Amino acid sequence: MSLVNLQVLKEEAIQLLIQIINTPSISKQESQVSFMIENYLHQYGFDVKRKFNNIWTQNNNYSEKEDIQTILLNSHHDTVKPGKNWITDPFTAIKQKDKLIGLGSNDAGASVVSLISTFIYLSSLSELSYRLILSITAEEEISGSLGVRSILSELGSIDLGIVGEPTQMQVAIAEKGLIVLDCIAEGETGHSARNTGINAIYIAIRDIEFLRNFSFDRKSDLLGFTTLNVTQIQGGIQHNVIPDICSFVIDVRTNELYKNEELIDMIQRKIYSKMEPRSSHLNSSFINSMHPIVLKAKLIGRNTYGSPTLSDQSIMPFSTIKMGVGDSVRSHTPNEYVLISEIMEGIDIYICLLKDFHF
């Protein structure tokens, strides 16, 4: 491949994002947009692999060394469902001067098209010192099993991942993980008038009150404390029956100083209710601050921080950073938007980070 025109790539990125916005891709319904992106990559001659609604490809302009290392560029093309407060049609891209409005424009369409442009440009250079894989994947918004998790084993050995999420092109070198726990307090039914039975709601309340005041003592410099919140509760079948079952849900946001299994065991030992992990595979992420990619990011003027929001980093068993176009504050909001200038600058920053990068 001969060197491509970067300005043309940037213009195509905006047009591709408009097409992506105009093509509904709610989680589990991403097939149309995945084929669209696949066809765009075919135009540049790439051999694109597909599994479910995930696509990936790789460069062929890397040095032929036995110990060649691999960088993965990853972002997601699925979106959440639109809320009710949209003024415009969420599935119709609207361009207002520098602003591009539409569902998924910010999270994470802008990162998708920026990473695609970066990948195409880097693949057209004479030679890179590393192998480069691009994957655009599904079901990120629901942490689904048919997303990036389903293809990691097919990508081969990965040494570094760059996950495209809206971070204003700053670099998240740590990210909180997530544990979701389904809890059931068990009592014994009885007639409320006779005040018989064992009220499961009271057992749940006792546990919830304990959890409300419970804190974890290991504080991360980047992610702060692990936090816990009870976010749902349900109990009782009718007004005159003492309930024998009360269920509630615990949401735990973890730092890198605990293993998920350790936290689950710790919580279970503190409460009376039975507990079943609904989700325990979404680990916190952390990369060494002296890793070459972090040092290069700082060299080109990027700030580093710890992110409270979850991404596909949580299921990647290799070193990762999270860095992408847009602002996380806009994600999942009515009339979500990204600035065209942010995309243009984002492509430049990605290229500056990776063009002469060496492990």
WOPE-V185654 format. One record per pair of residues at least 6 apart in sequence whose C-alpha atoms are under 7 Angstrom apart, sorted by the first residue. I is the first residue (numbers start at 1). J is the second residue. D is the distance in whole Angstrom. If there is no record, write none. Layout:
i,j,d
I,J,D
I,J,D
This chain:
i,j,d
1,124,5
2,124,6
3,124,5
3,125,6
4,121,6
4,124,6
6,121,7
9,117,6
10,117,7
10,344,6
13,113,5
13,114,7
13,117,7
16,113,7
17,109,6
17,110,7
17,113,6
18,93,6
20,33,6
21,91,6
21,92,6
21,93,6
21,102,6
21,103,6
21,104,6
21,105,6
22,91,5
22,92,5
22,93,6
23,32,7
23,33,6
23,91,7
24,91,6
25,33,6
25,77,7
25,78,5
25,79,6
26,78,5
26,79,5
26,80,6
26,81,6
27,78,5
27,79,6
27,80,7
27,138,7
27,139,5
27,141,7
27,142,7
28,139,6
30,53,6
30,78,6
30,138,7
31,53,5
34,53,6
34,54,7
34,55,7
38,48,7
38,55,7
46,57,7
47,57,6
48,55,7
48,56,6
48,57,5
49,55,6
49,56,5
49,57,6
50,56,7
52,146,7
53,137,7
53,138,6
54,136,6
54,137,4
54,138,6
54,147,7
55,135,6
55,136,6
55,137,6
56,134,5
56,135,4
56,136,6
57,133,6
57,134,5
57,135,7
58,132,6
58,133,4
58,134,6
59,123,5
59,131,7
59,132,6
59,133,7
61,123,6
61,126,7
61,127,5
61,128,6
62,127,5
62,128,5
62,129,6
62,130,6
62,131,6
63,127,6
63,128,6
63,129,6
63,130,7
68,130,6
68,131,7
69,130,5
69,131,6
69,159,6
70,130,6
70,131,5
70,132,6
70,158,5
70,159,5
70,160,7
71,131,6
71,132,5
71,133,6
71,158,6
71,159,6
71,160,5
71,161,6
72,132,6
72,133,5
72,134,6
72,158,7
72,160,6
72,161,5
72,162,6
73,115,7
73,133,6
73,134,5
73,135,6
73,161,6
73,162,5
73,163,6
74,134,6
74,135,5
74,136,6
74,162,6
74,163,5
74,164,6
75,108,7
75,111,7
75,112,6
75,135,7
75,136,5
75,137,6
75,163,6
75,164,5
75,165,7
76,108,6
76,112,7
76,136,5
76,137,5
76,138,6
76,140,6
77,108,7
77,109,6
77,136,7
77,137,6
77,138,6
78,138,6
78,139,6
78,140,7
78,141,7
79,104,6
79,141,6
80,141,6
80,332,7
82,90,7
82,103,7
83,334,6
85,334,6
86,334,5
86,335,5
87,335,7
88,335,7
90,102,5
90,103,5
91,102,6
91,103,6
92,102,6
93,100,7
93,101,6
93,102,5
94,100,6
94,101,5
94,102,7
95,101,6
98,339,5
98,340,5
98,341,7
99,337,7
99,338,6
99,339,5
99,340,6
100,337,5
100,338,5
100,339,6
100,340,7
101,335,6
101,336,6
101,337,4
101,338,7
102,335,6
102,336,6
102,337,6
103,336,6
105,336,7
105,337,6
105,338,6
106,166,7
106,326,5
106,330,7
106,331,6
106,336,7
106,337,6
106,338,5
107,165,7
107,166,6
107,331,6
108,165,6
108,166,7
110,325,6
110,326,7
110,343,6
111,164,5
111,165,6
111,324,5
111,325,5
112,164,7
114,343,6
114,346,7
114,347,5
117,347,7
118,347,6
118,350,7
118,351,6
119,134,7
122,355,7
129,358,6
137,147,6
137,148,6
138,146,7
138,147,4
138,148,7
139,146,7
139,147,5
140,147,6
140,312,6
149,315,7
158,318,7
159,318,6
159,319,7
160,318,6
160,319,5
160,320,6
161,319,6
161,320,4
161,321,6
162,320,6
162,321,5
162,322,6
162,323,7
163,313,7
163,321,6
163,322,5
163,323,6
164,322,6
164,323,5
164,324,4
165,322,6
165,323,6
165,324,5
165,325,7
166,323,7
166,324,5
166,325,5
166,326,4
166,327,5
166,328,5
167,323,6
167,324,5
167,325,6
167,326,6
167,327,6
167,328,6
168,324,6
168,325,5
168,326,5
168,327,5
169,323,5
169,324,5
169,325,6
169,346,6
170,302,5
170,303,5
170,304,6
170,323,6
171,302,7
171,303,6
171,304,5
171,305,6
171,321,6
171,322,6
171,323,5
172,304,6
172,305,5
172,306,5
172,307,6
172,321,6
172,322,5
172,323,6
173,286,6
173,287,6
173,304,6
173,305,6
173,306,6
173,321,5
173,322,7
174,222,7
174,223,7
174,285,5
174,286,4
174,287,7
174,305,7
174,306,5
174,307,6
175,223,7
175,284,6
175,285,5
175,286,7
175,306,6
175,307,5
175,308,6
175,309,7
175,310,7
176,223,7
176,253,6
176,254,5
176,255,5
176,284,5
176,285,7
176,307,6
176,308,5
176,309,6
176,310,6
177,253,6
177,254,5
177,255,7
177,282,5
177,283,4
177,284,4
177,310,6
177,314,6
178,252,6
178,253,5
178,254,6
178,280,7
178,282,5
178,283,7
179,251,6
179,252,5
179,253,7
179,279,5
179,280,5
179,282,7
180,250,6
180,251,5
180,252,6
180,277,6
180,278,5
180,279,5
180,280,7
181,249,6
181,250,5
181,251,7
181,275,6
181,276,6
181,277,4
181,278,5
182,248,6
182,249,5
182,250,7
182,275,6
182,276,5
182,277,6
182,278,6
183,247,6
183,248,5
183,249,6
183,273,6
183,274,6
183,275,4
183,276,6
184,245,7
184,246,6
184,247,4
184,248,7
184,273,5
184,274,5
184,275,6
185,200,5
185,203,6
185,204,5
185,245,6
185,246,5
185,247,6
185,273,4
185,274,6
186,200,5
186,244,6
186,245,5
186,246,7
186,273,7
187,198,5
187,199,5
187,200,4
187,243,7
187,244,4
187,245,6
188,197,5
188,198,5
188,199,7
188,243,7
188,244,4
189,197,5
189,198,6
189,241,7
189,242,5
189,243,5
189,244,5
190,196,5
190,197,4
190,241,6
190,242,5
191,240,6
191,241,5
191,242,6
192,240,5
192,241,5
192,242,6
197,242,6
198,244,7
199,242,6
199,243,6
199,244,6
200,243,6
200,244,5
200,245,5
200,246,5
201,235,6
201,243,7
201,246,5
204,246,6
204,273,7
207,271,5
207,272,7
216,225,7
216,226,6
218,225,6
218,257,7
219,225,5
220,255,6
220,257,7
222,305,6
222,306,5
223,255,6
223,306,5
223,307,7
223,308,7
225,255,7
226,253,6
226,254,5
226,255,5
227,252,6
227,253,5
227,254,7
228,250,7
228,251,6
228,252,4
228,253,6
229,250,6
229,251,5
229,252,7
230,249,6
230,250,4
230,251,6
231,249,6
231,250,6
231,251,7
232,248,5
232,249,5
233,247,6
233,248,4
233,249,7
234,246,6
234,247,5
234,248,6
235,243,7
235,245,6
235,246,4
235,247,6
236,243,5
236,246,7
237,243,7
254,284,6
255,284,6
256,284,5
256,285,7
256,286,7
260,280,6
260,283,7
268,275,7
282,314,5
282,315,6
283,314,5
283,315,7
284,314,6
285,313,7
285,314,6
287,319,6
287,320,6
292,359,6
296,353,7
297,353,6
313,320,7
325,342,6
325,343,6
325,346,6
326,338,6
326,342,7
330,336,6
